Amino acid sequence: MDELRAFYPDRVPIHLSNGIAYVWESRDVEFVRAKHNLCGLLSGTLPLIPQQNVFLGLPLRLLPEEVVLLLRRGAAILIDEAHAYFPPTEAEREAFFEREAQRILAQKEATIQQQEEHRKRVEDAMHGENTVDPKALERRRARQASKQEKNAAAPSAVPQDPASVLERMPYVHYTQGSSKEVPGYRPLTRTMQSVKDGKVNAYDTLKDAALAEVWEYPKTAEQRARCAVFEDLHGKGYFMSTGLRFGGDFVVYPGDPLRYHSHFTVTVLTTPDQPLAAFQIIASGRLGTAVKKSHLLSQAYLTSTDDEVAWMQRTEGLDDASNAVARSWGGVQHWSLAWAGFGT
């Protein structure tokens, strides 16, 4: 992972698992939000609050349109997690187990220190001038004397040296969320392959990811229309997230969602000749009023509505911004719907 970042210092590693794109490190989450105005959805539980339902933690799950935008901008590396693991070398195994042993030792030493500090606080409180409880102090001394006698009388008493105490102490094993420290984890792009042997399992363009059948989105006209609308609104400075909660394809914010309420919900229309019944327009207006937003009907004018032609252009690299003749998905036109006088 360090080698990947060294080759691509300004790109975010996006980890693909079962076709879903995740960002696992907090610095990358900050980068895509501050630099590229992309929010994603936090989908992980927090270690200390495993049953929370409001505030979630890493990883950050990205929308498919966000992944496409980052790849077209040359700001991401797509890692095929299923093929990024190799049998570790002996040196990698030894280094991994050495790190684990050091973590366990540090955890045990911290536990002993906390126990000692707690014992000292209790004794200081019991010997304090204003909190002296002779009976409690006597009971504590009796328990300590009984414990010492029992340990001394035990035939197989274990010597109380520091090493044996550490060895017998229980510990908690923490599974790392990121794969970067797992031995044998080696994401590798085609550019890196020329420098280091290994199988390509990371991709920096839509073309390479499509040819490897790792990431084919957007493959249909509907998906390309969604990308066109997403990139058009994003280019106007808006932040966007999934609009499922508000009955649309996207929900649109005038700034960072941590500071602003959303102003629009979006329904994407794939082609100019897509039929739209009058009751659907009415429903869209009523929906916007119900959720206190204006509803956008966003019409995409795709450069290619034929899926086979679009796929051929993808494999030729015409969808990648690095290509000198890179094409856009197509033009977009927006109509805003809201009922007047309803407080929207």
CORHU-V681339 format. One record per pair of residues at least 12 apart in sequence whose C-alpha atoms are under 7 Angstrom apart, sorted by the first residue. I is the first residue (numbers start at 0). J is the second residue. Records with the same first field share a line. If there is no record, write none. Layout:
I: J + J
This chain:
0: 179 + 185 + 186
3: 186 + 187
9: 74
10: 74 + 75 + 76
11: 27 + 74 + 75 + 76
12: 75 + 76 + 77 + 78
13: 75 + 76 + 77 + 78
14: 77 + 78 + 79 + 80
15: 77 + 78 + 79 + 80
16: 80
20: 60 + 61
21: 58 + 59 + 60 + 61
22: 58 + 59 + 60
23: 57 + 58 + 59 + 177
36: 238
37: 65 + 238
39: 59 + 60 + 61 + 62 + 240
40: 59 + 60 + 61
41: 55 + 56 + 57 + 58 + 59 + 60
42: 55 + 56 + 57 + 58 + 59 + 60
43: 55 + 56 + 57 + 58
44: 56
64: 226 + 229
70: 203 + 204 + 205
71: 319 + 320
72: 320
75: 203
76: 201 + 202 + 203
77: 201 + 202 + 203
78: 186 + 200 + 201 + 202
79: 200 + 201 + 213
82: 200
83: 184 + 185 + 186 + 200
84: 183 + 184 + 185
85: 183 + 184
86: 183
87: 182 + 183
91: 182
92: 182
95: 182
103: 170
107: 165 + 168 + 170
186: 200 + 201
187: 199 + 200 + 201
188: 200 + 201 + 202
204: 319
205: 319
206: 313 + 314 + 315 + 316
209: 314
210: 314
218: 306 + 310
219: 306
220: 269 + 304 + 306
221: 269
223: 328
224: 269 + 299 + 301
225: 267
227: 299 + 328 + 329 + 331
228: 297 + 299 + 331
231: 331
237: 251 + 252 + 253 + 254
238: 251 + 252 + 253 + 254 + 255
239: 251 + 252
242: 264
245: 264 + 290
247: 264 + 265 + 266
248: 265 + 266 + 267
249: 264 + 265
250: 263 + 264 + 265
251: 263 + 264
262: 292 + 293
263: 292 + 293 + 294 + 295
264: 292 + 293 + 294 + 295
265: 294 + 295 + 296 + 297
266: 295 + 296 + 297
267: 296 + 297 + 298
268: 296 + 297 + 298 + 299
269: 298 + 299
270: 298 + 299 + 300
271: 298 + 300
284: 336 + 337 + 338
287: 337
288: 337 + 338 + 341 + 343
291: 343
292: 343
293: 335 + 336 + 337 + 343
294: 335 + 336 + 337
295: 333 + 334 + 335 + 336
296: 333 + 334 + 335
297: 331 + 332 + 333 + 334
298: 331 + 332 + 333
299: 329 + 330 + 331 + 332
300: 329 + 330 + 331
301: 328 + 329 + 330
302: 328 + 329
